[in-house]
Amino acid sequence: MSPKEFLISCRISKAGYMLTGTDHSISDISEECGFPSPSDMTVRFKKECGMTPKEYRESKRRMKG
């Protein structure tokens, strides 16, 4: 894993944590995690996790009940 890939992975992990643990907007989360834009975070998040940030948040909320 390259340093750039590692950094992106860390940002995705933090975004996932924030998506499930807060009600912050996806725009706010992308900024907080260091992505250049919400759309960049969405593309990278979908590539890593197989779903968009919105889909991820909704699936985790359904699991919690």
N, CA, C and O atoms as a GROMACS GRO file, in nm:
protein
  260
    1MET      N    1   0.085  -0.118   0.000
    1MET     CA    2   0.000   0.000   0.000
    1MET      C    3   0.089   0.124   0.000
    1MET      O    4   0.179   0.137   0.083
    2SER      N    5   0.063   0.212  -0.092
    2SER     CA    6   0.142   0.336  -0.100
    2SER      C    7   0.099   0.432   0.011
    2SER      O    8  -0.010   0.417   0.068
    3PRO      N    9   0.182   0.530   0.042
    3PRO     CA   10   0.143   0.630   0.143
    3PRO      C   11   0.012   0.700   0.107
    3PRO      O   12  -0.070   0.728   0.195
    4LYS      N   13  -0.007   0.729  -0.021
    4LYS     CA   14  -0.131   0.795  -0.063
    4LYS      C   15  -0.252   0.704  -0.038
    4LYS      O   16  -0.355   0.750   0.012
    5GLU      N   17  -0.240   0.576  -0.073
    5GLU     CA   18  -0.349   0.481  -0.049
    5GLU      C   19  -0.378   0.467   0.100
    5GLU      O   20  -0.493   0.455   0.141
    6PHE      N   21  -0.271   0.467   0.180
    6PHE     CA   22  -0.288   0.458   0.325
    6PHE      C   23  -0.364   0.579   0.378
    6PHE      O   24  -0.455   0.564   0.460
    7LEU      N   25  -0.328   0.697   0.333
    7LEU     CA   26  -0.395   0.820   0.376
    7LEU      C   27  -0.543   0.816   0.338
    7LEU      O   28  -0.629   0.851   0.419
    8ILE      N   29  -0.573   0.775   0.217
    8ILE     CA   30  -0.712   0.767   0.172
    8ILE      C   31  -0.788   0.666   0.258
    8ILE      O   32  -0.903   0.690   0.296
    9SER      N   33  -0.725   0.554   0.288
    9SER     CA   34  -0.788   0.452   0.372
    9SER      C   35  -0.820   0.507   0.511
    9SER      O   36  -0.927   0.480   0.566
   10CYS      N   37  -0.729   0.584   0.567
   10CYS     CA   38  -0.752   0.646   0.698
   10CYS      C   39  -0.868   0.746   0.690
   10CYS      O   40  -0.952   0.751   0.780
   11ARG      N   41  -0.872   0.823   0.583
   11ARG     CA   42  -0.981   0.920   0.566
   11ARG      C   43  -1.115   0.849   0.551
   11ARG      O   44  -1.215   0.895   0.606
   12ILE      N   45  -1.118   0.739   0.477
   12ILE     CA   46  -1.241   0.662   0.459
   12ILE      C   47  -1.287   0.605   0.593
   12ILE      O   48  -1.406   0.608   0.624
   13SER      N   49  -1.194   0.554   0.672
   13SER     CA   50  -1.228   0.500   0.804
   13SER      C   51  -1.288   0.606   0.893
   13SER      O   52  -1.390   0.582   0.958
   14LYS      N   53  -1.227   0.723   0.896
   14LYS     CA   54  -1.279   0.833   0.977
   14LYS      C   55  -1.417   0.876   0.927
   14LYS      O   56  -1.507   0.903   1.007
   15ALA      N   57  -1.433   0.882   0.796
   15ALA     CA   58  -1.563   0.920   0.739
   15ALA      C   59  -1.669   0.818   0.778
   15ALA      O   60  -1.780   0.857   0.815
   16GLY      N   61  -1.638   0.690   0.772
   16GLY     CA   62  -1.733   0.586   0.812
   16GLY      C   63  -1.774   0.600   0.957
   16GLY      O   64  -1.891   0.587   0.991
   17TYR      N   65  -1.677   0.627   1.041
   17TYR     CA   66  -1.705   0.649   1.183
   17TYR      C   67  -1.798   0.768   1.202
   17TYR      O   68  -1.893   0.762   1.280
   18MET      N   69  -1.769   0.877   1.132
   18MET     CA   70  -1.850   0.999   1.146
   18MET      C   71  -1.990   0.980   1.085
   18MET      O   72  -2.087   1.035   1.136
   19LEU      N   73  -2.000   0.904   0.978
   19LEU     CA   74  -2.130   0.880   0.916
   19LEU      C   75  -2.224   0.805   1.010
   19LEU      O   76  -2.344   0.830   1.012
   20THR      N   77  -2.168   0.712   1.087
   20THR     CA   78  -2.252   0.634   1.178
   20THR      C   79  -2.266   0.697   1.316
   20THR      O   80  -2.365   0.672   1.385
   21GLY      N   81  -2.170   0.779   1.355
   21GLY     CA   82  -2.170   0.834   1.490
   21GLY      C   83  -2.219   0.977   1.504
   21GLY      O   84  -2.232   1.027   1.615
   22THR      N   85  -2.244   1.043   1.392
   22THR     CA   86  -2.288   1.182   1.398
   22THR      C   87  -2.401   1.204   1.297
   22THR      O   88  -2.430   1.120   1.213
   23ASP      N   89  -2.462   1.320   1.309
   23ASP     CA   90  -2.562   1.362   1.211
   23ASP      C   91  -2.506   1.470   1.119
   23ASP      O   92  -2.583   1.539   1.051
   24HIS      N   93  -2.375   1.486   1.116
   24HIS     CA   94  -2.313   1.586   1.030
   24HIS      C   95  -2.344   1.555   0.884
   24HIS      O   96  -2.360   1.440   0.845
   25SER      N   97  -2.350   1.660   0.804
   25SER     CA   98  -2.376   1.640   0.661
   25SER      C   99  -2.256   1.574   0.595
   25SER      O  100  -2.144   1.579   0.646
   26ILE      N  101  -2.281   1.514   0.481
   26ILE     CA  102  -2.173   1.451   0.406
   26ILE      C  103  -2.070   1.556   0.365
   26ILE      O  104  -1.951   1.528   0.362
   27SER      N  105  -2.116   1.676   0.333
   27SER     CA  106  -2.023   1.785   0.298
   27SER      C  107  -1.931   1.818   0.415
   27SER      O  108  -1.810   1.834   0.397
   28ASP      N  109  -1.989   1.829   0.534
   28ASP     CA  110  -1.908   1.860   0.653
   28ASP      C  111  -1.809   1.746   0.683
   28ASP      O  112  -1.694   1.772   0.718
   29ILE      N  113  -1.855   1.623   0.668
   29ILE     CA  114  -1.768   1.508   0.694
   29ILE      C  115  -1.654   1.503   0.594
   29ILE      O  116  -1.539   1.476   0.631
   30SER      N  117  -1.684   1.529   0.467
   30SER     CA  118  -1.577   1.525   0.366
   30SER      C  119  -1.471   1.631   0.396
   30SER      O  120  -1.352   1.606   0.380
   31GLU      N  121  -1.514   1.748   0.439
   31GLU     CA  122  -1.419   1.854   0.474
   31GLU      C  123  -1.338   1.815   0.597
   31GLU      O  124  -1.216   1.832   0.600
   32GLU      N  125  -1.404   1.764   0.699
   32GLU     CA  126  -1.338   1.725   0.823
   32GLU      C  127  -1.234   1.614   0.800
   32GLU      O  128  -1.132   1.609   0.868
   33CYS      N  129  -1.262   1.526   0.704
   33CYS     CA  130  -1.173   1.414   0.677
   33CYS      C  131  -1.064   1.446   0.574
   33CYS      O  132  -0.978   1.362   0.546
   34GLY      N  133  -1.067   1.567   0.519
   34GLY     CA  134  -0.958   1.609   0.431
   34GLY      C  135  -0.976   1.580   0.284
   34GLY      O  136  -0.880   1.583   0.207
   35PHE      N  137  -1.099   1.550   0.243
   35PHE     CA  138  -1.124   1.529   0.100
   35PHE      C  139  -1.140   1.663   0.030
   35PHE      O  140  -1.191   1.758   0.089
   36PRO      N  141  -1.097   1.673  -0.095
   36PRO     CA  142  -1.107   1.800  -0.169
   36PRO      C  143  -1.251   1.845  -0.192
   36PRO      O  144  -1.278   1.965  -0.203
   37SER      N  145  -1.344   1.750  -0.199
   37SER     CA  146  -1.485   1.784  -0.221
   37SER      C  147  -1.572   1.666  -0.178
   37SER      O  148  -1.523   1.554  -0.167
   38PRO      N  149  -1.700   1.692  -0.154
   38PRO     CA  150  -1.791   1.581  -0.120
   38PRO      C  151  -1.799   1.477  -0.232
   38PRO      O  152  -1.810   1.357  -0.205
   39SER      N  153  -1.794   1.521  -0.357
   39SER     CA  154  -1.801   1.425  -0.467
   39SER      C  155  -1.677   1.336  -0.471
   39SER      O  156  -1.688   1.217  -0.503
   40ASP      N  157  -1.561   1.391  -0.439
   40ASP     CA  158  -1.439   1.309  -0.434
   40ASP      C  159  -1.451   1.205  -0.323
   40ASP      O  160  -1.413   1.089  -0.342
   41MET      N  161  -1.503   1.245  -0.207
   41MET     CA  162  -1.522   1.150  -0.099
   41MET      C  163  -1.619   1.040  -0.142
   41MET      O  164  -1.596   0.922  -0.114
   42THR      N  165  -1.727   1.076  -0.208
   42THR     CA  166  -1.826   0.978  -0.252
   42THR      C  167  -1.765   0.876  -0.346
   42THR      O  168  -1.788   0.756  -0.331
   43VAL      N  169  -1.688   0.923  -0.443
   43VAL     CA  170  -1.625   0.832  -0.539
   43VAL      C  171  -1.529   0.736  -0.468
   43VAL      O  172  -1.533   0.616  -0.491
   44ARG      N  173  -1.445   0.790  -0.383
   44ARG     CA  174  -1.346   0.706  -0.313
   44ARG      C  175  -1.413   0.613  -0.212
   44ARG      O  176  -1.373   0.498  -0.196
   45PHE      N  177  -1.516   0.664  -0.143
   45PHE     CA  178  -1.588   0.583  -0.045
   45PHE      C  179  -1.656   0.465  -0.113
   45PHE      O  180  -1.650   0.352  -0.064
   46LYS      N  181  -1.720   0.491  -0.227
   46LYS     CA  182  -1.788   0.384  -0.300
   46LYS      C  183  -1.687   0.280  -0.350
   46LYS      O  184  -1.715   0.160  -0.348
   47LYS      N  185  -1.571   0.326  -0.394
   47LYS     CA  186  -1.467   0.233  -0.441
   47LYS      C  187  -1.419   0.144  -0.326
   47LYS      O  188  -1.397   0.024  -0.346
   48GLU      N  189  -1.402   0.201  -0.208
   48GLU     CA  190  -1.350   0.126  -0.093
   48GLU      C  191  -1.457   0.039  -0.027
   48GLU      O  192  -1.430  -0.075   0.012
   49CYS      N  193  -1.578   0.092  -0.014
   49CYS     CA  194  -1.682   0.027   0.068
   49CYS      C  195  -1.794  -0.037  -0.013
   49CYS      O  196  -1.875  -0.112   0.042
   50GLY      N  197  -1.800  -0.008  -0.143
   50GLY     CA  198  -1.903  -0.067  -0.226
   50GLY      C  199  -2.038   0.001  -0.220
   50GLY      O  200  -2.135  -0.047  -0.277
   51MET      N  201  -2.044   0.115  -0.151
   51MET     CA  202  -2.167   0.192  -0.144
   51MET      C  203  -2.133   0.338  -0.118
   51MET      O  204  -2.024   0.370  -0.072
   52THR      N  205  -2.228   0.426  -0.148
   52THR     CA  206  -2.205   0.568  -0.126
   52THR      C  207  -2.210   0.598   0.024
   52THR      O  208  -2.260   0.516   0.101
   53PRO      N  209  -2.159   0.713   0.066
   53PRO     CA  210  -2.169   0.750   0.207
   53PRO      C  211  -2.313   0.751   0.257
   53PRO      O  212  -2.340   0.707   0.369
   54LYS      N  213  -2.405   0.800   0.176
   54LYS     CA  214  -2.546   0.803   0.216
   54LYS      C  215  -2.600   0.662   0.235
   54LYS      O  216  -2.668   0.634   0.334
   55GLU      N  217  -2.570   0.573   0.142
   55GLU     CA  218  -2.614   0.434   0.153
   55GLU      C  219  -2.552   0.367   0.277
   55GLU      O  220  -2.619   0.291   0.346
   56TYR      N  221  -2.426   0.397   0.303
   56TYR     CA  222  -2.356   0.342   0.419
   56TYR      C  223  -2.423   0.387   0.548
   56TYR      O  224  -2.450   0.305   0.636
   57ARG      N  225  -2.451   0.516   0.559
   57ARG     CA  226  -2.515   0.571   0.678
   57ARG      C  227  -2.652   0.506   0.698
   57ARG      O  228  -2.686   0.465   0.810
   58GLU      N  229  -2.730   0.496   0.592
   58GLU     CA  230  -2.864   0.437   0.603
   58GLU      C  231  -2.858   0.290   0.642
   58GLU      O  232  -2.938   0.244   0.723
   59SER      N  233  -2.763   0.216   0.585
   59SER     CA  234  -2.753   0.073   0.618
   59SER      C  235  -2.713   0.054   0.764
   59SER      O  236  -2.764  -0.037   0.830
   60LYS      N  237  -2.624   0.135   0.815
   60LYS     CA  238  -2.581   0.124   0.954
   60LYS      C  239  -2.693   0.163   1.048
   60LYS      O  240  -2.708   0.103   1.155
   61ARG      N  241  -2.772   0.262   1.011
   61ARG     CA  242  -2.885   0.303   1.096
   61ARG      C  243  -2.992   0.194   1.101
   61ARG      O  244  -3.052   0.170   1.205
   62ARG      N  245  -3.015   0.127   0.988
   62ARG     CA  246  -3.112   0.017   0.985
   62ARG      C  247  -3.065  -0.096   1.075
   62ARG      O  248  -3.146  -0.161   1.142
   63MET      N  249  -2.936  -0.121   1.079
   63MET     CA  250  -2.882  -0.229   1.162
   63MET      C  251  -2.898  -0.199   1.310
   63MET      O  252  -2.919  -0.290   1.391
   64LYS      N  253  -2.888  -0.070   1.346
   64LYS     CA  254  -2.902  -0.031   1.486
   64LYS      C  255  -3.048  -0.039   1.532
   64LYS      O  256  -3.076  -0.052   1.652
   65GLY      N  257  -3.139  -0.031   1.438
   65GLY     CA  258  -3.281  -0.044   1.471
   65GLY      C  259  -3.348   0.083   1.459
   65GLY      O  260  -3.469   0.091   1.483
   0.00000   0.00000   0.00000
